[in-house]
Amino acid sequence: MTDAFKGRVTLALTGASGAQYGLRLLQCLLQADYQVLMMVSKAAQVVVATETDINLPGTPDAQQAFCQHTIKHNRASCECLVVSSGWRL
């Protein structure tokens, strides 16, 4: 599935300050035709809400739908953004 993309990037929003940079990076990657695998911690949800006017939904599926609706990108396909709550090391 990634053959249609320039590449795949994993983006983790962890709750550190600078939420607007992470969201802008997400937007730029999607616009540049990268597939983005995104993880959002609960702390990141708080920081995003505090530092921006965005309130991310609580579940990965709802976050994915929200981001795809909110962030403008060229692909209509849902394959360009995958949001997960699984933090694996």
C-alpha positions as CSV (number, residue, x, y, z in Angstrom):
1,M,0.0,0.0,0.0
2,T,2.9,2.4,0.6
3,D,4.0,2.2,-3.1
4,A,1.7,5.1,-3.9
5,F,3.3,7.2,-1.2
6,K,6.8,8.9,-1.1
7,G,7.4,7.1,2.1
8,R,6.0,6.3,5.6
9,V,6.7,8.5,8.6
10,T,5.8,7.7,12.2
11,L,4.8,10.9,14.2
12,A,4.3,10.7,17.9
13,L,2.7,13.5,19.9
14,T,3.8,12.9,23.4
15,G,2.6,15.8,25.5
16,A,5.8,17.9,25.3
17,S,5.3,21.6,24.5
18,G,5.2,22.5,20.9
19,A,1.9,20.9,19.8
20,Q,1.5,23.4,16.9
21,Y,4.9,22.2,15.4
22,G,3.7,18.5,15.5
23,L,0.4,19.4,13.9
24,R,2.1,21.5,11.2
25,L,4.5,18.7,10.5
26,L,1.5,16.4,10.1
27,Q,0.0,18.7,7.6
28,C,3.2,19.2,5.6
29,L,3.8,15.4,5.5
30,L,0.3,14.7,4.2
31,Q,0.6,17.5,1.6
32,A,3.9,16.1,0.5
33,D,2.3,12.7,-0.2
34,Y,3.7,10.7,2.8
35,Q,1.8,8.1,4.7
36,V,1.8,9.1,8.4
37,L,1.4,6.7,11.2
38,M,0.5,8.9,14.2
39,M,0.3,8.2,17.9
40,V,-1.2,10.6,20.3
41,S,-0.8,10.3,24.1
42,K,-3.4,11.5,26.5
43,A,-0.9,14.1,27.7
44,A,-0.6,15.3,24.1
45,Q,-4.4,15.7,23.9
46,V,-4.2,18.1,26.9
47,V,-1.2,20.0,25.5
48,V,-2.9,20.3,22.0
49,A,-6.0,21.7,23.7
50,T,-4.0,24.1,25.8
51,E,-1.6,25.4,23.1
52,T,-4.0,25.5,20.2
53,D,-7.7,25.9,19.6
54,I,-8.0,22.2,18.7
55,N,-9.7,19.6,20.9
56,L,-8.7,16.2,19.7
57,P,-11.2,13.4,20.3
58,G,-10.4,10.7,22.8
59,T,-10.2,7.6,20.6
60,P,-7.8,6.8,17.7
61,D,-10.6,6.3,15.2
62,A,-12.2,9.6,16.1
63,Q,-8.8,11.4,16.0
64,Q,-8.1,10.0,12.6
65,A,-11.5,11.1,11.3
66,F,-11.0,14.6,12.9
67,C,-7.5,15.0,11.4
68,Q,-8.5,13.9,8.0
69,H,-11.4,16.3,8.0
70,T,-9.5,19.2,9.6
71,I,-6.1,19.0,7.8
72,K,-6.2,19.7,4.2
73,H,-4.3,17.3,2.0
74,N,-4.5,16.1,-1.6
75,R,-5.5,12.4,-1.0
76,A,-9.0,11.4,-0.5
77,S,-7.8,8.0,0.7
78,C,-7.9,7.1,4.3
79,E,-4.7,5.2,3.9
80,C,-2.6,8.4,4.1
81,L,-3.1,8.8,7.9
82,V,-3.3,6.0,10.5
83,V,-3.8,7.0,14.2
84,S,-3.0,4.5,16.9
85,S,-3.1,4.5,20.7
86,G,-0.6,1.7,20.9
87,W,2.8,2.8,22.4
88,R,5.2,-0.1,21.7
89,L,8.9,0.0,22.4
